[in-house]
């Protein structure tokens, strides 16, 4: 047990939210493959639709399998409630469409995941919502960009793909001092609650691409939102049900539940492997810069030690010869897979400027710190010596 007598994280990741006695003793939760649910009476159905009585009525809104996952994720993130969605972008878009209206302002860190950036630029702005990007490592820039109509402050930490570490507690405190009604929303996909719990540092809402580490095996697409129960219910009944329809499949819920059981063990191995690989990259003559918070030379190292329980499995590095060198190096890899996504058992490598962050124009890439020589690695669970050997032969060439 932990010092407050709460069961440890790894124990809760296996057991939280499910009682086998409620399902005929089944060790694993049943998968409820049903679109609709029957009512004993008309009155019961009406009460469930109105929210006056608990219970499920349609799987676009909730499902018993989904409810177990949501309870478990809320517990692990130390939030009141959670909502599972069909994708990470479903989680983000359902959250934003619930909170913002035309004329509102959103403040965003200068670098975010490419599809998130596209949603801001081509989605929110299209409907009259103002979006401002500033460097969230600069507190003065955040102060200067907050407005009377700011409704959401949004960022990632570590940042995808640059690996900048942002001070969650400091940013959240600054925003709340300015206006308590502003929602601080953080994408915690890179860390998962096994390494970082932003809600305990002052954030209001955490979003995830559950496709990544939470699922952990590259076999599903899903997302999640965690925060206060009242807000989660609003996102469920408006952002999810009416605005996006980003409804998760019960089978994918089951797969995430299975993945979460081994989350802490997997994250420990991802972190161990990444540390060794980052140290090799930092010393390699073909590499201009290596970005990994576990390196003592990294600008975010001390902050990461304070707000994270491990340095994660993601590394970014800059090759001295730019795009030409990056493409040649990636094409020489054998064991490591050229693929987007992250958090899988396999080590994946990709070129952000031409892949995950290609939604940025070349001018936007330059402005937001996404260079042509930048490479991103999602370190997998293979033997670290095998990963090193493949990287070295590609870099040496």
C-alpha positions in Angstrom: 0.0 0.0 0.0 1.0 3.6 -0.4 1.6 6.0 2.5 -2.1 7.1 2.5 -3.2 3.5 2.8 -4.5 3.5 -0.8 -3.7 0.5 -2.8 -0.6 0.9 -5.0 -0.9 2.0 -8.6 0.0 -1.4 -10.1 -2.7 -3.1 -7.9 -5.3 -0.6 -8.8 -4.4 -1.0 -12.5 -5.4 -4.7 -12.2 -8.5 -4.4 -9.9 -10.0 -1.0 -9.7 -13.6 -0.6 -10.9 -14.5 -4.3 -11.1 -16.0 -6.8 -8.7 -16.0 -10.3 -10.1 -18.9 -11.3 -7.8 -21.2 -9.0 -9.9 -20.4 -11.1 -13.0 -20.8 -14.7 -11.9 -17.2 -14.7 -10.6 -15.7 -14.0 -14.0 -12.1 -13.0 -13.5 -12.2 -10.6 -16.5 -15.1 -8.2 -17.1 -17.7 -9.3 -19.6 -17.8 -7.6 -23.0 -21.3 -6.2 -23.4 -21.9 -6.3 -27.1 -25.2 -4.5 -27.2 -26.4 -1.3 -28.8 -29.4 -0.8 -26.5 -30.7 -1.8 -23.1 -34.2 -2.9 -22.0 -36.3 -1.1 -19.3 -38.5 -2.8 -16.8 -41.1 0.0 -17.2 -41.6 3.2 -19.2 -41.0 5.1 -16.0 -37.6 3.5 -15.6 -36.6 4.3 -19.2 -37.7 7.9 -18.8 -35.8 8.3 -15.6 -32.6 6.9 -17.2 -32.9 9.3 -20.2 -33.4 12.3 -17.9 -30.5 11.3 -15.6 -32.8 11.0 -12.6 -32.0 7.3 -12.3 -28.7 5.4 -12.8 -28.4 2.8 -15.6 -27.5 2.4 -19.2 -30.0 3.0 -22.0 -27.9 3.2 -25.3 -24.2 2.3 -25.9 -23.5 5.6 -27.7 -23.8 7.1 -24.2 -22.5 4.4 -21.9 -22.0 0.7 -21.6 -21.2 -1.6 -18.6 -17.8 -2.7 -20.0 -16.9 1.0 -20.7 -18.0 2.0 -17.2 -15.4 -0.3 -15.7 -12.6 1.2 -17.8 -13.7 4.7 -17.0 -13.7 4.0 -13.2 -10.2 2.5 -13.5 -8.8 5.4 -15.5 -10.3 7.9 -13.1 -8.7 6.1 -10.2 -5.3 5.9 -11.8 -5.3 9.6 -12.9 -6.7 10.5 -9.4 -9.7 12.2 -11.0 -13.4 12.0 -10.1 -14.6 10.5 -13.4 -13.5 9.5 -16.8 -14.9 9.1 -20.3 -13.7 6.6 -22.9 -13.9 7.6 -26.6 -13.2 6.1 -30.0 -9.8 7.9 -30.5 -7.5 10.5 -28.9 -8.8 13.1 -31.3 -12.3 12.1 -30.3 -11.4 12.8 -26.7 -9.9 16.2 -27.6 -12.6 17.3 -29.9 -15.5 16.2 -27.6 -13.9 18.1 -24.8 -13.4 21.3 -26.8 -16.8 21.3 -28.4 -18.3 21.0 -24.9 -16.4 23.9 -23.4 -15.9 26.5 -26.2 -18.3 28.7 -28.2 -17.8 31.2 -31.0 -16.0 34.3 -29.7 -14.1 32.3 -27.0 -10.3 32.2 -26.9 -8.0 29.2 -26.5 -4.3 29.5 -25.5 -2.1 26.7 -26.7 1.6 25.8 -26.4 3.6 26.5 -29.5 4.0 22.8 -30.4 1.4 20.1 -30.2 0.6 16.9 -32.0 -0.1 17.5 -35.7 -3.8 16.5 -35.7 -4.4 18.6 -32.6 -2.8 21.5 -34.3 -5.0 20.9 -37.4 -8.1 20.7 -35.2 -7.2 24.1 -33.7 -6.4 25.7 -37.0 -9.1 24.1 -39.3 -11.7 23.3 -36.8 -11.9 25.8 -33.9 -11.0 28.8 -36.0 -13.5 27.9 -38.6 -16.3 28.3 -36.0 -15.1 31.7 -34.7 -12.9 30.6 -31.8 -9.6 32.4 -31.4 -6.5 30.4 -31.0 -3.1 31.8 -29.8 0.2 29.9 -29.6 3.0 30.8 -27.2 6.0 29.1 -25.7 4.7 27.6 -22.5 8.3 27.4 -21.1 8.1 31.2 -20.9 5.7 32.2 -18.1 5.7 35.8 -19.1 4.4 34.8 -22.6 1.6 32.9 -21.0 0.7 35.9 -18.8 0.7 38.2 -21.7 -1.5 36.0 -23.9 -4.3 35.3 -21.4 -7.5 37.2 -22.2 -10.8 38.0 -20.6 -12.5 35.5 -23.0 -9.9 32.7 -22.6 -11.8 29.5 -21.9 -9.1 26.8 -22.3 -5.3 26.6 -21.8 -4.0 23.5 -23.6 -0.6 21.8 -23.7 1.3 18.5 -23.7 4.2 17.5 -21.4 6.5 16.1 -22.6 5.7 17.9 -25.9 5.2 15.9 -29.1 7.7 15.7 -30.8 10.2 18.1 -29.4 10.2 16.6 -25.8 10.1 20.0 -24.1 9.0 19.6 -20.5 6.4 22.1 -19.2 5.8 23.0 -15.6 2.2 21.7 -15.0 1.9 23.1 -11.5 3.3 26.5 -12.3 1.2 26.9 -15.5 -2.0 25.7 -13.7 -1.5 28.1 -10.8 -0.8 31.0 -13.1 -4.0 30.4 -15.1 -6.2 29.9 -12.0 -4.8 33.0 -10.4 -5.8 34.9 -13.6 -9.3 33.3 -13.8 -10.5 30.2 -11.9 -13.0 29.5 -14.7 -10.4 28.8 -17.4 -10.0 25.0 -18.0 -6.4 23.7 -18.0 -6.4 20.7 -20.3 -3.3 18.5 -20.6 -2.5 15.7 -23.0 -0.9 13.0 -20.8 -0.5 10.4 -23.6 3.3 10.3 -23.4 3.5 9.7 -19.7 0.3 7.9 -18.7 -0.7 8.1 -15.1 2.0 5.6 -14.4 4.5 8.4 -14.7 2.6 11.6 -14.3 -0.8 12.7 -12.9 -1.5 16.3 -14.0 -4.8 16.5 -12.0 -2.8 16.4 -8.8 -0.8 19.4 -10.0 -3.7 21.7 -10.7 -4.9 20.7 -14.1 -8.7 20.4 -14.7 -8.8 17.8 -17.5 -6.5 15.2 -18.8 -6.9 13.7 -22.3 -5.3 10.6 -23.7 -4.8 8.7 -26.9 -5.5 5.3 -25.4 -4.2 3.9 -28.7 -0.7 4.4 -27.3 0.6 3.2 -23.9 -2.7 2.5 -22.3 -3.6 -0.1 -24.9 0.1 -0.8 -25.4 0.0 -3.4 -28.2 -0.8 -1.4 -31.4 -4.1 -3.3 -31.9 -6.8 -0.6 -31.2 -7.7 3.0 -31.6 -9.2 4.8 -28.5 -9.1 7.9 -26.4 -10.0 9.0 -22.9 -10.8 12.1 -20.9 -10.5 12.4 -17.1 -11.6 15.2 -14.7 -14.4 16.3 -12.4 -17.5 14.2 -12.6 -19.8 17.1 -13.6 -17.6 18.1 -16.5 -17.2 14.4 -17.6 -21.0 14.1 -17.7 -21.3 17.3 -19.8 -18.7 16.0 -22.3 -20.4 12.6 -22.4 -23.9 14.0 -23.1 -22.9 16.8 -25.4 -19.4 16.6 -26.8 -19.5 12.8 -27.3 -23.2 12.1 -27.8 -24.3 15.0 -29.9 -21.2 16.7 -31.4 -18.7 14.0 -32.3 -20.3 10.6 -31.9 -16.8 9.3 -31.1 -18.1 6.2 -29.4 -15.7 3.5 -28.3 -16.3 -0.2 -29.1 -16.8 -2.6 -26.1 -14.2 -4.9 -27.6 -11.6 -2.0 -27.6 -12.6 -1.2 -24.0 -11.8 -4.8 -23.1 -8.4 -4.6 -24.9 -7.5 -1.4 -23.0 -8.5 -2.9 -19.7 -6.1 -5.8 -20.5 -3.4 -3.4 -21.5 -3.7 -1.2 -18.4 -3.1 -4.3 -16.2 0.5 -4.3 -17.3 0.9 -0.6 -17.7 3.4 0.1 -14.9 5.6 -2.9 -15.8 5.7 -1.8 -19.4 6.4 1.8 -18.6 9.3 0.7 -16.4 10.9 -1.2 -19.3 10.1 1.6 -21.8 11.9 4.0 -19.5 14.9 1.7 -19.0 15.4 1.1 -22.7 14.9 4.8 -23.6 17.6 5.9 -21.1 20.2 3.7 -22.7 19.3 4.6 -26.2 19.3 8.4 -25.4 22.7 8.2 -23.9 24.0 6.4 -27.1 22.4 9.0 -29.4 23.8 11.9 -27.4 27.3 10.6 -27.9 27.0 9.7 -31.6 28.8 12.0 -34.0 26.0 12.0 -36.5 23.6 13.4 -34.0 23.4 17.2 -33.5 21.1 17.1 -30.5 19.2 14.6 -28.4 16.0 15.5 -26.5 15.2 13.2 -23.6 14.4 14.3 -20.1 16.4 11.5 -18.6 19.6 13.1 -19.8 21.3 15.4 -17.3 22.1 17.7 -20.2 18.4 18.1 -21.1 16.9 21.5 -20.2 13.9 19.8 -18.7 15.8 17.3 -16.7 15.3 18.8 -13.2 11.6 19.6 -13.8 11.0 16.1 -15.1 12.5 14.7 -12.0 10.1 16.7 -9.9 6.8 16.1 -11.7 7.4 12.7 -13.4 7.9 9.2 -11.8 10.1 8.2 -14.8 11.4 9.8 -18.0 9.3 7.9 -20.5 9.9 5.9 -23.6 9.9 8.8 -26.2 13.1 10.3 -27.6 13.6 13.0 -30.3 16.9 13.7 -31.9 18.3 16.0 -34.6 20.6 14.8 -37.3 23.4 17.1 -38.4 22.7 16.7 -42.1 19.0 17.4 -42.0 16.3 15.6 -44.0 18.6 13.8 -46.3 20.4 12.1 -43.5 17.2 11.4 -41.6 15.5 9.6 -44.6 18.7 7.6 -45.3 19.1 6.6 -41.7 15.4 5.6 -41.3 15.5 3.5 -44.5 18.5 1.5 -43.3 16.8 0.3 -40.1 15.9 -3.4 -40.0 14.5 -4.3 -36.5 13.0 -0.8 -35.8 9.8 -0.2 -37.6 9.2 2.9 -39.7 5.7 3.8 -38.4 3.8 6.5 -36.7 2.0 6.1 -33.3 3.8 5.2 -30.1 3.7 3.2 -26.9 3.7 -0.2 -28.6 5.8 -3.2 -27.7 7.7 -2.7 -30.9 10.2 0.2 -31.3 8.8 2.7 -33.8 10.6 5.5 -35.6 9.2 8.3 -37.7 10.0 11.7 -39.3 7.6 14.3 -37.8 7.9 17.0 -40.5 6.8 14.6 -43.2 4.5 12.4 -41.1 2.7 13.2 -37.8 3.3 16.9 -38.1 2.9 17.3 -41.8 -0.4 19.2 -41.1 1.8 22.2 -40.3 2.9 24.2 -43.4 6.7 24.5 -43.9 6.4 28.0 -42.5 4.4 26.8 -39.5 6.9 23.9 -38.9 9.8 26.4 -38.7 7.8 28.7 -36.3 6.7 25.8 -34.1 10.1 24.1 -33.8 9.6 21.1 -36.1 12.8 20.8 -38.2 13.5 18.7 -41.3 16.3 16.8 -39.4 14.1 15.9 -36.4 13.5 12.2 -35.8 11.2 10.7 -33.2 11.6 7.2 -31.6 9.0 5.3 -29.5 11.3 2.9 -27.7 9.7 -0.6 -27.4 10.2 -3.6 -25.2 12.7 -5.5 -27.2 16.2 -6.3 -25.8 17.9 -2.9 -25.6 21.1 -4.3 -27.1 19.2 -5.3 -30.3 17.6 -1.8 -30.6 21.0 -0.2 -30.1 22.7 -2.4 -32.7 20.1 -1.5 -35.3 20.3 2.2 -34.6 24.1 2.2 -34.6 24.4 0.5 -37.9 22.0 3.0 -39.5 23.6 6.0 -37.9 27.2 4.9 -38.7 26.3 4.6 -42.4 
